[in-house]
Amino acid sequence: MDQPRAVPVTSVRGETYGGQSREQRAAGRRDRIVTSAARLFAARDYDDVTVAEVCTLAKVSKRYFYDFFTDREDLLVSVHREHHDWLMAGIGNAIPKQADGLERLVRPMMAALVRLLAENPERARVIYINAPRMERRRRGLLRKDAELFGRLVRPHVTRPRDRSYYDRALLTLVAGIVEIMIDWVNRGMTDPPEPLVDHLTALALSILQGVR
């Protein structure tokens, strides 16, 4: 008796190609677009980068670009959001499970911030150098980052009765750190990281302990 013929894994034409599903291929194209855009945005000013250049570097056609992004600005916002989220997650993951005191909590956070940027200069430039192009978004992120930082240090800081003062102190701290990092990245991250971590930690402790 003849054996039944094996049914191909792909029964619908176009569903899989090269071992990847349609969704996997789409995700791969989007990843290449974002990676290529980040490389270009890090190397040149945002206004000098075109959609065509991004697509060429990503090896995708423009029609695929518009499957994911409305325009170049939408792409920049998406790239910045993903890179910023990556940085915040890295800082959060660096916090020790049991931190004995405020300094042992803050220093690993500052060390992670400096290390992640130093190891990923393209990401650093996308996060901090192109951010002024999106001033409204950058200001919104400052408040969110201040709230995140406040939650992380809460077990080691006694908040004053004046909650508004405490919130503004956190905003001052985060905004100052951002400006320091912008200056560091903009000058090529040539300053050694260890003193930078020391300075960021000391500044953070000064503000937080002053609030207490």
Backbone as a printed PyTorch tensor [residue, N CA C, xyz], in Angstrom:
tensor([[[ 0.8490, -1.1960,  0.0000],
         [ 0.0000,  0.0000,  0.0000],
         [ 0.8790,  1.2380,  0.0000]],

        [[ 0.5190,  2.1900, -0.8580],
         [ 1.2870,  3.4260, -0.9150],
         [ 1.1430,  4.1870,  0.3950]],

        [[ 2.2770,  4.7520,  0.8730],
         [ 2.2400,  5.5860,  2.0610],
         [ 1.6530,  6.9490,  1.7110]],

        [[ 0.8690,  7.5620,  2.6250],
         [ 0.3200,  8.8930,  2.3520],
         [ 1.4340,  9.9130,  2.2370]],

        [[ 1.2620, 10.8310,  1.3130],
         [ 2.2640, 11.8670,  1.1140],
         [ 2.2790, 12.8150,  2.3050]],

        [[ 3.4820, 13.2260,  2.6810],
         [ 3.6090, 14.1580,  3.8070],
         [ 3.0160, 15.5020,  3.4210]],

        [[ 2.2900, 16.1000,  4.3330],
         [ 1.6980, 17.4130,  4.0980],
         [ 2.7330, 18.4780,  4.4130]],

        [[ 3.0320, 19.3830,  3.4870],
         [ 4.0270, 20.4210,  3.7580],
         [ 3.6370, 21.2480,  4.9720]],

        [[ 4.6580, 21.7380,  5.6600],
         [ 4.4040, 22.5840,  6.8220],
         [ 3.6360, 23.8210,  6.4120]],

        [[ 3.9470, 24.3500,  5.2360],
         [ 3.2580, 25.5340,  4.7450],
         [ 2.1640, 25.1040,  3.7930]],

        [[ 0.9370, 25.2300,  4.2290],
         [-0.1840, 24.8480,  3.3860],
         [-0.8200, 26.0410,  2.7060]],

        [[-0.5060, 27.2320,  3.2080],
         [-1.0400, 28.4500,  2.6140],
         [ 0.1090, 29.2070,  1.9870]],

        [[-0.0070, 29.4730,  0.7120],
         [ 1.0760, 30.1130, -0.0170],
         [ 1.4180, 31.4670,  0.5990]],

        [[ 2.7050, 31.6640,  0.8780],
         [ 3.1540, 32.9480,  1.3800],
         [ 3.1680, 33.0630,  2.8920]],

        [[ 2.6320, 32.0340,  3.6030],
         [ 2.6050, 32.1390,  5.0560],
         [ 4.0060, 32.0110,  5.6470]],

        [[ 4.8100, 31.1110,  5.1100],
         [ 6.1810, 30.9880,  5.5830],
         [ 7.1300, 31.0790,  4.4050]],

        [[ 8.3280, 31.5700,  4.7000],
         [ 9.3460, 31.6940,  3.6680],
         [10.6940, 31.6640,  4.3750]],

        [[11.5500, 30.7770,  3.9050],
         [12.8570, 30.6550,  4.5390],
         [12.7680, 30.2240,  5.9900]],

        [[11.7260, 29.4670,  6.3300],
         [11.5770, 28.9900,  7.6940],
         [10.9780, 29.9960,  8.6480]],

        [[10.5360, 31.1610,  8.1520],
         [ 9.9580, 32.1890,  9.0110],
         [ 8.5100, 32.4440,  8.6270]],

        [[ 7.6980, 32.6960,  9.6380],
         [ 6.3050, 33.0420,  9.3790],
         [ 6.2060, 34.4820,  8.8920]],

        [[ 5.0220, 34.8410,  8.4150],
         [ 4.7990, 36.2140,  7.9520],
         [ 5.0540, 37.2060,  9.0820]],

        [[ 4.6070, 36.8550, 10.3000],
         [ 4.7930, 37.7440, 11.4420],
         [ 6.2760, 37.8880, 11.7940]],

        [[ 7.0090, 36.7950, 11.7050],
         [ 8.4420, 36.8490, 12.0040],
         [ 9.1880, 37.6950, 10.9880]],

        [[ 8.8080, 37.5760,  9.7180],
         [ 9.4660, 38.3840,  8.6920],
         [ 9.1660, 39.8600,  8.8980]],

        [[ 7.9160, 40.1710,  9.2690],
         [ 7.5380, 41.5620,  9.5190],
         [ 8.3100, 42.1170, 10.7110]],

        [[ 8.4120, 41.3100, 11.7770],
         [ 9.1540, 41.7540, 12.9530],
         [10.6230, 41.9700, 12.6180]],

        [[11.1740, 41.1120, 11.7790],
         [12.5570, 41.2710, 11.3680],
         [12.7820, 42.5420, 10.5700]],

        [[11.8430, 42.8560,  9.6740],
         [11.9630, 44.0950,  8.8980],
         [11.9120, 45.3150,  9.8150]],

        [[10.9720, 45.2820, 10.7790],
         [10.8710, 46.4220, 11.6910],
         [12.1460, 46.5820, 12.5110]],

        [[12.6980, 45.4800, 12.9880],
         [13.9370, 45.5400, 13.7620],
         [15.0710, 46.1260, 12.9290]],

        [[15.1470, 45.7330, 11.6650],
         [16.2150, 46.2680, 10.8060],
         [16.0260, 47.7600, 10.5700]],

        [[14.7930, 48.1880, 10.4230],
         [14.5180, 49.6150, 10.2290],
         [14.9390, 50.4020, 11.4630]],

        [[14.5400, 49.9330, 12.6480],
         [14.8690, 50.6340, 13.8890],
         [16.3740, 50.6520, 14.1130]],

        [[17.0400, 49.5240, 13.8970],
         [18.4900, 49.4470, 14.0790],
         [19.2160, 50.3690, 13.1080]],

        [[18.7810, 50.3820, 11.8600],
         [19.4060, 51.2380, 10.8510],
         [19.1680, 52.7020, 11.1540]],

        [[17.9570, 53.0360, 11.5680],
         [17.6430, 54.4260, 11.9040],
         [18.4850, 54.8940, 13.0850]],

        [[18.6290, 54.0550, 14.0950],
         [19.4320, 54.4250, 15.2570],
         [20.8750, 54.6910, 14.8500]],

        [[21.3930, 53.8750, 13.9490],
         [22.7720, 54.0740, 13.4890],
         [22.9130, 55.4040, 12.7460]],

        [[21.9470, 55.7280, 11.9240],
         [22.0100, 56.9760, 11.1670],
         [21.7670, 58.1890, 12.0550]],

        [[20.7820, 58.0960, 12.9570],
         [20.5050, 59.2100, 13.8630],
         [21.6890, 59.4780, 14.7870]],

        [[22.4340, 58.4240, 15.1320],
         [23.5910, 58.5920, 16.0000],
         [24.7590, 59.2380, 15.2660]],

        [[24.8220, 59.0250, 13.9620],
         [25.9540, 59.5220, 13.1770],
         [25.7380, 60.9330, 12.6500]],

        [[24.4750, 61.2830, 12.3890],
         [24.1930, 62.5790, 11.7790],
         [22.9930, 63.2410, 12.4480]],

        [[22.8280, 64.5080, 12.1470],
         [21.6790, 65.2310, 12.6680],
         [20.3940, 64.6430, 12.0920]],

        [[19.3530, 64.6700, 12.8890],
         [18.0660, 64.0970, 12.4740],
         [17.6110, 64.6450, 11.1240]],

        [[17.7640, 65.9530, 10.9040],
         [17.2820, 66.5670,  9.6690],
         [18.0320, 66.0940,  8.4310]],

        [[19.2060, 65.5170,  8.6410],
         [20.0190, 65.0690,  7.5100],
         [19.7640, 63.6070,  7.1300]],

        [[18.9050, 62.9370,  7.8660],
         [18.6140, 61.5240,  7.6140],
         [17.2710, 61.4130,  6.8970]],

        [[17.2390, 60.6720,  5.8070],
         [16.0090, 60.5090,  5.0400],
         [15.4440, 59.1010,  5.2180]],

        [[14.1570, 58.9710,  4.9450],
         [13.5120, 57.6660,  4.9870],
         [14.1690, 56.7250,  3.9880]],

        [[14.5160, 57.2510,  2.8200],
         [15.1470, 56.4280,  1.7870],
         [16.4660, 55.8400,  2.2820]],

        [[17.2590, 56.6380,  2.9970],
         [18.5300, 56.1410,  3.5240],
         [18.3100, 55.0410,  4.5560]],

        [[17.3230, 55.2490,  5.4080],
         [17.0140, 54.2350,  6.4130],
         [16.6320, 52.9210,  5.7400]],

        [[15.7850, 53.0150,  4.7310],
         [15.3280, 51.8100,  4.0390],
         [16.4710, 51.1140,  3.3100]],

        [[17.3510, 51.8940,  2.7160],
         [18.4950, 51.3160,  2.0130],
         [19.3970, 50.5500,  2.9750]],

        [[19.6860, 51.1630,  4.1190],
         [20.5470, 50.5110,  5.0920],
         [19.8720, 49.2730,  5.6850]],

        [[18.5540, 49.3500,  5.8710],
         [17.8040, 48.2240,  6.4380],
         [17.4820, 47.1530,  5.3980]],

        [[17.7010, 47.4750,  4.1300],
         [17.4080, 46.5600,  3.0220],
         [15.9290, 46.1840,  2.9740]],

        [[15.1020, 47.2190,  3.0720],
         [13.6560, 47.0470,  2.9250],
         [13.1460, 48.1330,  1.9890]],

        [[12.0220, 47.8930,  1.3640],
         [11.4290, 48.8940,  0.4850],
         [10.6160, 49.8900,  1.3080]],

        [[10.3580, 51.0540,  0.7050],
         [ 9.6130, 52.0850,  1.4170],
         [ 8.2170, 51.6200,  1.8050]],

        [[ 7.6160, 50.7670,  1.0010],
         [ 6.2600, 50.3190,  1.3220],
         [ 6.2410, 49.5580,  2.6370]],

        [[ 7.3160, 48.8500,  2.9460],
         [ 7.3970, 48.1640,  4.2320],
         [ 7.6080, 49.1640,  5.3610]],

        [[ 8.3690, 50.2260,  5.0850],
         [ 8.5790, 51.2550,  6.1070],
         [ 7.2490, 51.8070,  6.5930]],

        [[ 6.3550, 52.1090,  5.6470],
         [ 5.0780, 52.7210,  6.0090],
         [ 4.0720, 51.7120,  6.5660]],

        [[ 4.4500, 50.4540,  6.6010],
         [ 3.6450, 49.4810,  7.3350],
         [ 3.7850, 49.6900,  8.8440]],

        [[ 4.9160, 50.2740,  9.2510],
         [ 5.2190, 50.4010, 10.6780],
         [ 5.2240, 51.8380, 11.1780]],

        [[ 5.5740, 52.7890, 10.3240],
         [ 5.7540, 54.1650, 10.7730],
         [ 5.0340, 55.1330,  9.8420]],

        [[ 4.4880, 56.1840, 10.4350],
         [ 3.7670, 57.1860,  9.6480],
         [ 4.7250, 58.0220,  8.8140]],

        [[ 5.8210, 58.4340,  9.4290],
         [ 6.8060, 59.2770,  8.7440],
         [ 8.1210, 59.2000,  9.5170]],

        [[ 9.0520, 60.0430,  9.1470],
         [10.3750, 60.0200,  9.7740],
         [10.3100, 60.4120, 11.2530]],

        [[ 9.4730, 61.3880, 11.5790],
         [ 9.3650, 61.8010, 12.9820],
         [ 8.7840, 60.6860, 13.8450]],

        [[ 7.8040, 59.9810, 13.3040],
         [ 7.2370, 58.8430, 14.0190],
         [ 8.3100, 57.7890, 14.2720]],

        [[ 9.1870, 57.5960, 13.3040],
         [10.2940, 56.6580, 13.4650],
         [11.2260, 57.1190, 14.5750]],

        [[11.5800, 58.3940, 14.5870],
         [12.4800, 58.9220, 15.6120],
         [11.8860, 58.7430, 16.9970]],

        [[10.5970, 59.0480, 17.1480],
         [ 9.9380, 58.8870, 18.4470],
         [ 9.9860, 57.4330, 18.8860]],

        [[ 9.7260, 56.5110, 17.9630],
         [ 9.7410, 55.0840, 18.2890],
         [11.1360, 54.6200, 18.6800]],

        [[12.1270, 55.0610, 17.9240],
         [13.5050, 54.6860, 18.2330],
         [13.9070, 55.2290, 19.6020]],

        [[13.5790, 56.4880, 19.8420],
         [13.9440, 57.0980, 21.1210],
         [13.2350, 56.3980, 22.2770]],

        [[11.9540, 56.0800, 22.0980],
         [11.2050, 55.4080, 23.1560],
         [11.8220, 54.0510, 23.4960]],

        [[12.1420, 53.2700, 22.4740],
         [12.6910, 51.9360, 22.7190],
         [14.0630, 52.0050, 23.3780]],

        [[14.8820, 52.9630, 22.9590],
         [16.2090, 53.1060, 23.5580],
         [16.1120, 53.6140, 24.9880]],

        [[15.2220, 54.5490, 25.2290],
         [15.0410, 55.0840, 26.5790],
         [14.5290, 53.9850, 27.5190]],

        [[13.5650, 53.1980, 27.0640],
         [13.0440, 52.1010, 27.8790],
         [14.1400, 51.0800, 28.1840]],

        [[14.9920, 50.8130, 27.2030],
         [16.1280, 49.8970, 27.3940],
         [17.0440, 50.4210, 28.4970]],

        [[17.3200, 51.7200, 28.4830],
         [18.2150, 52.3140, 29.4800],
         [17.5990, 52.2540, 30.8730]],

        [[16.3230, 52.6100, 30.9920],
         [15.6690, 52.5930, 32.2980],
         [15.5920, 51.1690, 32.8600]],

        [[15.3470, 50.2010, 31.9850],
         [15.3030, 48.8070, 32.4340],
         [16.6720, 48.3560, 32.9220]],

        [[17.7170, 48.7690, 32.2370],
         [19.0710, 48.4060, 32.6480],
         [19.4380, 48.9970, 33.9950]],

        [[19.0300, 50.2360, 34.2290],
         [19.3000, 50.8710, 35.5280],
         [18.5280, 50.1530, 36.6320]],

        [[17.2700, 49.8380, 36.3590],
         [16.4710, 49.1380, 37.3510],
         [17.0240, 47.7620, 37.6880]],

        [[17.5250, 47.0630, 36.6860],
         [18.0710, 45.7110, 36.9040],
         [19.3800, 45.7260, 37.6920]],

        [[20.0370, 46.8950, 37.7330],
         [21.3240, 46.9830, 38.4230],
         [21.1660, 47.1580, 39.9290]],

        [[19.9700, 47.4330, 40.3890],
         [19.7520, 47.6710, 41.8160],
         [19.8980, 46.3560, 42.5880]],

        [[20.7030, 46.3410, 43.6170],
         [20.8380, 45.1060, 44.4080],
         [19.5400, 44.7630, 45.1280]],

        [[19.3210, 43.4830, 45.3220],
         [18.0800, 43.0590, 45.9670],
         [17.9940, 43.5710, 47.3970]],

        [[19.1290, 43.6330, 48.0570],
         [19.1610, 44.1580, 49.4140],
         [20.2280, 45.2340, 49.4860]],

        [[19.7900, 46.4750, 49.5090],
         [20.7120, 47.6000, 49.5730],
         [20.7380, 48.1530, 50.9910]],

        [[21.9160, 48.1140, 51.6070],
         [22.0720, 48.5960, 52.9710],
         [22.4560, 50.0730, 52.9310]],

        [[21.4480, 50.9100, 52.8930],
         [21.7050, 52.3370, 52.8690],
         [21.4940, 52.9480, 51.5010]],

        [[21.3100, 54.2610, 51.4990],
         [20.9790, 54.9830, 50.2720],
         [22.1170, 54.9620, 49.2590]],

        [[23.3530, 55.1110, 49.7180],
         [24.4730, 55.1480, 48.7780],
         [24.6240, 53.8190, 48.0410]],

        [[24.4280, 52.6970, 48.7370],
         [24.5720, 51.3970, 48.0860],
         [23.4150, 51.1150, 47.1350]],

        [[22.3810, 51.9090, 47.2220],
         [21.2900, 51.8170, 46.2510],
         [21.5630, 52.7030, 45.0480]],

        [[22.0310, 53.9350, 45.3080],
         [22.2070, 54.9250, 44.2490],
         [23.4220, 54.6320, 43.3860]],

        [[24.5340, 54.2500, 43.9970],
         [25.7660, 54.0570, 43.2170],
         [25.6130, 53.0120, 42.1060]],

        [[25.0300, 51.8370, 42.3560],
         [24.8470, 50.8850, 41.2500],
         [23.9810, 51.4420, 40.1220]],

        [[23.0130, 52.2840, 40.4540],
         [22.1800, 52.8930, 39.4240],
         [23.0050, 53.8220, 38.5440]],

        [[23.8260, 54.6580, 39.1620],
         [24.6550, 55.5880, 38.4050],
         [25.7280, 54.8460, 37.6110]],

        [[26.2720, 53.7890, 38.2050],
         [27.2770, 52.9880, 37.5030],
         [26.6720, 52.3210, 36.2730]],

        [[25.4360, 51.8230, 36.4090],
         [24.7630, 51.1910, 35.2720],
         [24.4770, 52.2140, 34.1830]],

        [[24.0510, 53.4070, 34.5770],
         [23.7800, 54.4700, 33.6090],
         [25.0190, 54.7710, 32.7710]],

        [[26.1330, 54.9880, 33.4280],
         [27.3750, 55.3320, 32.7240],
         [27.8730, 54.1490, 31.8900]],

        [[27.8260, 52.9430, 32.4620],
         [28.3460, 51.7710, 31.7560],
         [27.5370, 51.4650, 30.4950]],

        [[26.2230, 51.4900, 30.6170],
         [25.3730, 51.1700, 29.4680],
         [25.5840, 52.1640, 28.3320]],

        [[25.7360, 53.4300, 28.6720],
         [25.9530, 54.4340, 27.6300],
         [27.3440, 54.3050, 27.0190]],

        [[28.3390, 54.0410, 27.8700],
         [29.7050, 53.9050, 27.3610],
         [29.8320, 52.7030, 26.4360]],

        [[29.1160, 51.6250, 26.7500],
         [29.1750, 50.4170, 25.9320],
         [28.3030, 50.5060, 24.6890]],

        [[27.3990, 51.4660, 24.6490],
         [26.4670, 51.6110, 23.5190],
         [26.4090, 53.0660, 23.0740]],

        [[27.4920, 53.5790, 22.4740],
         [27.5420, 54.9990, 22.1150],
         [26.4630, 55.4240, 21.1270]],

        [[26.0570, 54.5240, 20.2230],
         [24.9880, 54.8900, 19.2880],
         [23.6820, 55.1110, 20.0410]],

        [[23.3680, 54.2180, 20.9610],
         [22.1640, 54.3890, 21.7680],
         [22.2430, 55.6800, 22.5860]],

        [[23.4260, 55.9620, 23.1140],
         [23.6080, 57.1630, 23.9290],
         [23.2850, 58.4210, 23.1390]],

        [[23.7560, 58.4810, 21.9040],
         [23.5040, 59.6760, 21.0980],
         [22.0340, 59.7870, 20.7100]],

        [[21.3920, 58.6710, 20.4590],
         [19.9650, 58.7090, 20.1280],
         [19.1560, 59.2000, 21.3260]],

        [[19.5010, 58.7210, 22.5210],
         [18.7460, 59.0780, 23.7130],
         [18.9340, 60.5380, 24.0790]],

        [[20.1820, 61.0240, 24.0170],
         [20.4760, 62.3430, 24.5730],
         [20.7290, 63.4420, 23.5470]],

        [[21.2950, 63.1060, 22.4060],
         [21.6380, 64.1670, 21.4630],
         [20.4600, 64.5270, 20.5830]],

        [[19.6820, 63.5380, 20.1250],
         [18.5160, 63.8300, 19.2960],
         [17.2820, 64.1730, 20.1230]],

        [[17.3620, 63.9990, 21.4380],
         [16.2010, 64.2700, 22.2840],
         [15.6970, 65.7110, 22.1900]],

        [[16.5810, 66.7240, 22.0930],
         [16.0570, 68.0870, 21.9980],
         [15.1210, 68.3040, 20.8140]],

        [[15.2290, 67.4830, 19.7920],
         [14.3150, 67.5910, 18.6530],
         [12.8710, 67.3390, 19.1060]],

        [[12.7210, 66.5960, 20.1830],
         [11.3940, 66.2640, 20.7050],
         [11.2770, 66.8480, 22.1120]],

        [[11.3300, 68.1580, 22.2020],
         [11.3950, 68.8220, 23.4950],
         [10.2090, 68.4690, 24.3880]],

        [[ 9.0190, 68.4330, 23.8340],
         [ 7.8480, 68.1190, 24.6490],
         [ 7.9390, 66.7000, 25.1980]],

        [[ 8.3450, 65.7610, 24.3510],
         [ 8.4920, 64.3780, 24.8260],
         [ 9.5960, 64.2870, 25.8680]],

        [[10.7020, 64.9760, 25.6540],
         [11.8150, 64.9280, 26.6030],
         [11.3790, 65.4400, 27.9660]],

        [[10.6020, 66.5080, 27.9900],
         [10.1420, 67.0510, 29.2720],
         [ 9.1760, 66.0840, 29.9510]],

        [[ 8.3420, 65.4240, 29.1710],
         [ 7.4440, 64.4290, 29.7440],
         [ 8.2040, 63.2630, 30.3390]],

        [[ 9.2990, 62.8630, 29.6730],
         [10.1080, 61.7640, 30.1770],
         [10.8300, 62.1460, 31.4650]],

        [[11.2070, 63.4120, 31.6080],
         [11.8640, 63.8430, 32.8340],
         [10.9700, 63.5830, 34.0420]],

        [[ 9.7050, 63.9140, 33.9100],
         [ 8.7710, 63.6940, 35.0180],
         [ 8.5890, 62.2050, 35.2930]],

        [[ 8.4770, 61.4190, 34.2360],
         [ 8.3170, 59.9780, 34.4170],
         [ 9.5610, 59.3630, 35.0530]],

        [[10.7330, 59.8110, 34.6040],
         [11.9740, 59.2830, 35.1690],
         [12.1230, 59.6930, 36.6330]],

        [[11.6910, 60.9230, 36.9580],
         [11.7350, 61.3800, 38.3470],
         [10.8150, 60.5310, 39.2180]],

        [[ 9.6440, 60.1950, 38.7030],
         [ 8.7180, 59.3420, 39.4470],
         [ 9.3020, 57.9480, 39.6400]],

        [[ 9.9480, 57.4230, 38.5870],
         [10.5800, 56.1070, 38.6850],
         [11.6990, 56.1270, 39.7170]],

        [[12.5310, 57.1330, 39.6510],
         [13.6420, 57.2420, 40.6020],
         [13.1080, 57.3540, 42.0260]],

        [[12.0310, 58.1120, 42.1860],
         [11.4280, 58.2540, 43.5040],
         [10.9440, 56.9190, 44.0610]],

        [[10.3610, 56.0950, 43.1960],
         [ 9.8920, 54.7730, 43.6440],
         [11.0680, 53.8740, 44.0350]],

        [[12.1660, 53.9800, 43.2960],
         [13.3110, 53.1180, 43.5610],
         [13.9980, 53.4540, 44.8830]],

        [[14.0580, 54.7430, 45.2250],
         [14.7690, 55.1490, 46.4430],
         [13.8330, 55.2790, 47.6410]],

        [[12.5480, 55.0870, 47.4280],
         [11.5660, 55.3150, 48.4950],
         [11.8710, 54.5730, 49.7890]],

        [[12.3350, 53.2950, 49.7350],
         [12.5990, 52.6020, 51.0060],
         [13.6930, 53.2480, 51.8460]],

        [[14.5190, 54.1070, 51.2320],
         [15.6590, 54.6780, 51.9420],
         [15.5270, 56.1840, 52.1460]],

        [[14.4060, 56.7500, 51.7700],
         [14.2180, 58.1950, 51.9000],
         [12.9020, 58.4600, 52.6190]],

        [[12.9620, 59.2920, 53.6480],
         [11.7570, 59.7120, 54.3350],
         [11.2320, 60.9710, 53.6600]],

        [[10.1020, 60.8450, 53.0230],
         [ 9.5710, 61.9890, 52.2970],
         [ 9.0960, 63.0750, 53.2550]],

        [[ 9.3760, 64.3320, 52.9440],
         [ 8.9190, 65.4210, 53.8110],
         [ 7.4120, 65.5990, 53.6950]],

        [[ 6.8610, 66.3750, 54.5860],
         [ 5.4240, 66.6250, 54.5360],
         [ 5.0340, 67.3790, 53.2670]],

        [[ 5.9310, 68.2210, 52.8240],
         [ 5.6630, 68.9880, 51.6050],
         [ 5.9590, 68.0920, 50.3930]],

        [[ 4.9540, 67.4110, 49.9010],
         [ 5.1360, 66.4750, 48.7830],
         [ 5.5750, 67.2010, 47.5170]],

        [[ 5.0820, 68.4080, 47.3130],
         [ 5.4570, 69.1690, 46.1250],
         [ 6.9550, 69.4620, 46.1180]],

        [[ 7.5030, 69.7890, 47.2860],
         [ 8.9370, 70.0580, 47.3930],
         [ 9.7420, 68.7960, 47.0580]],

        [[ 9.2870, 67.6630, 47.5650],
         [ 9.9630, 66.3880, 47.3040],
         [ 9.9360, 66.0550, 45.8090]],

        [[ 8.7880, 66.2210, 45.1780],
         [ 8.6680, 65.9360, 43.7470],
         [ 9.5810, 66.8440, 42.9330]],

        [[ 9.6600, 68.1090, 43.3380],
         [10.5170, 69.0430, 42.6010],
         [11.9920, 68.7450, 42.8260]],

        [[12.3310, 68.2480, 43.9960],
         [13.7160, 67.8590, 44.2460],
         [14.1080, 66.6910, 43.3490]],

        [[13.2030, 65.7140, 43.2150],
         [13.4700, 64.5750, 42.3290],
         [13.5950, 65.0320, 40.8740]],

        [[12.7310, 65.9490, 40.4610],
         [12.7930, 66.4640, 39.0970],
         [14.1040, 67.2110, 38.8620]],

        [[14.5290, 67.9870, 39.8620],
         [15.8160, 68.6890, 39.7670],
         [16.9650, 67.7070, 39.6240]],

        [[16.9140, 66.6400, 40.4020],
         [17.9670, 65.6300, 40.3610],
         [18.0380, 64.9580, 38.9970]],

        [[16.9030, 64.4920, 38.4930],
         [16.8870, 63.7800, 37.2200],
         [17.2690, 64.7090, 36.0640]],

        [[16.7450, 65.9350, 36.0850],
         [17.0830, 66.8890, 35.0210],
         [18.5790, 67.2090, 35.0360]],

        [[19.1490, 67.3220, 36.2270],
         [20.5880, 67.5760, 36.3180],
         [21.4050, 66.4150, 35.7880]],

        [[20.9970, 65.1930, 36.1200],
         [21.7010, 64.0140, 35.6140],
         [21.6340, 63.9660, 34.0900]],

        [[20.4600, 64.2600, 33.5420],
         [20.2980, 64.2460, 32.0930],
         [21.2330, 65.2560, 31.4380]],

        [[21.3170, 66.4610, 31.9980],
         [22.1860, 67.4790, 31.4050],
         [23.6510, 67.0790, 31.4910]],

        [[24.0390, 66.4530, 32.5780],
         [25.4180, 65.9750, 32.7100],
         [25.7090, 64.8980, 31.6700]],

        [[24.7470, 63.9880, 31.4560],
         [24.9620, 62.9270, 30.4840],
         [24.9780, 63.4710, 29.0630]],

        [[24.1390, 64.4570, 28.7900],
         [24.1670, 65.0830, 27.4580],
         [25.5360, 65.6870, 27.1980]],

        [[26.0760, 66.4010, 28.1930],
         [27.3980, 67.0130, 28.0490],
         [28.4630, 65.9490, 27.8380]],

        [[28.3830, 64.8510, 28.5930],
         [29.3710, 63.7670, 28.4920],
         [29.3150, 63.0980, 27.1210]],

        [[28.1060, 62.7760, 26.6760],
         [27.9450, 62.1140, 25.3800],
         [28.3580, 63.0540, 24.2490]],

        [[27.9830, 64.3210, 24.3620],
         [28.2620, 65.2860, 23.3000],
         [29.7540, 65.5380, 23.1350]],

        [[30.5240, 65.3150, 24.1990],
         [31.9730, 65.5000, 24.1270],
         [32.6990, 64.1830, 23.8760]],

        [[31.9460, 63.1950, 23.3860],
         [32.5580, 61.9460, 22.9640],
         [32.7890, 60.9480, 24.0700]],

        [[32.2200, 61.1630, 25.2580],
         [32.3790, 60.2550, 26.3970],
         [33.8520, 59.9600, 26.6720]],

        [[34.6740, 60.9970, 26.5620],
         [36.1200, 60.8310, 26.7530],
         [36.5170, 60.8980, 28.2210]],

        [[35.7050, 61.5320, 29.0540],
         [36.0170, 61.5670, 30.4870],
         [35.9240, 60.1560, 31.0660]],

        [[36.8300, 59.7870, 31.9470],
         [36.7840, 58.4310, 32.5280],
         [35.4890, 58.2130, 33.2990]],

        [[34.9280, 57.0150, 33.2150],
         [33.6160, 56.7720, 33.8260],
         [33.6210, 56.7420, 35.3500]],

        [[34.7250, 56.2930, 35.9710],
         [34.7180, 56.1350, 37.4260],
         [34.4730, 57.4560, 38.1580]],

        [[35.2050, 58.5400, 37.8290],
         [34.9120, 59.8180, 38.5040],
         [33.5060, 60.3290, 38.1970]],

        [[33.0140, 60.0390, 36.9950],
         [31.6690, 60.4660, 36.6480],
         [30.6460, 59.7770, 37.5430]],

        [[30.8140, 58.4760, 37.7620],
         [29.9130, 57.7450, 38.6620],
         [29.9860, 58.3330, 40.0640]],

        [[31.2080, 58.6560, 40.5200],
         [31.3730, 59.2520, 41.8480],
         [30.6220, 60.5750, 41.9460]],

        [[30.7610, 61.3940, 40.9210],
         [30.1130, 62.7090, 40.9370],
         [28.5930, 62.5810, 40.9140]],

        [[28.0790, 61.7140, 40.0550],
         [26.6240, 61.5230, 39.9670],
         [26.0700, 60.9940, 41.2860]],

        [[26.8050, 60.0640, 41.8840],
         [26.3490, 59.5020, 43.1650],
         [26.3470, 60.5720, 44.2470]],

        [[27.4150, 61.3550, 44.3210],
         [27.5070, 62.4060, 45.3420],
         [26.4110, 63.4560, 45.1590]],

        [[26.1490, 63.8380, 43.9210],
         [25.0960, 64.8260, 43.6660],
         [23.7330, 64.2840, 44.0540]],

        [[23.4670, 63.0250, 43.7080],
         [22.1890, 62.4200, 44.0470],
         [22.0070, 62.3380, 45.5560]],

        [[23.0510, 61.9030, 46.2500],
         [22.9610, 61.7890, 47.7040],
         [22.7860, 63.1550, 48.3520]],

        [[23.4560, 64.1590, 47.7980],
         [23.3280, 65.5100, 48.3550],
         [21.8980, 66.0110, 48.2840]],

        [[21.2640, 65.8040, 47.1530],
         [19.8840, 66.2660, 46.9970],
         [18.9280, 65.4360, 47.8470]],

        [[19.0700, 64.1340, 47.8160],
         [18.1420, 63.2560, 48.5380],
         [18.3000, 63.4220, 50.0510]],

        [[19.5260, 63.5270, 50.5140],
         [19.7260, 63.7050, 51.9470],
         [19.3180, 65.0990, 52.3970]],

        [[19.4460, 66.0520, 51.4860],
         [18.9860, 67.4040, 51.8030],
         [17.4770, 67.4690, 51.9560]],

        [[16.7900, 66.6970, 51.1280],
         [15.3290, 66.6390, 51.2240],
         [14.9260, 66.0380, 52.5580]],

        [[15.6350, 65.0330, 52.9990],
         [15.3110, 64.3730, 54.2750],
         [15.4810, 65.3520, 55.4270]]])
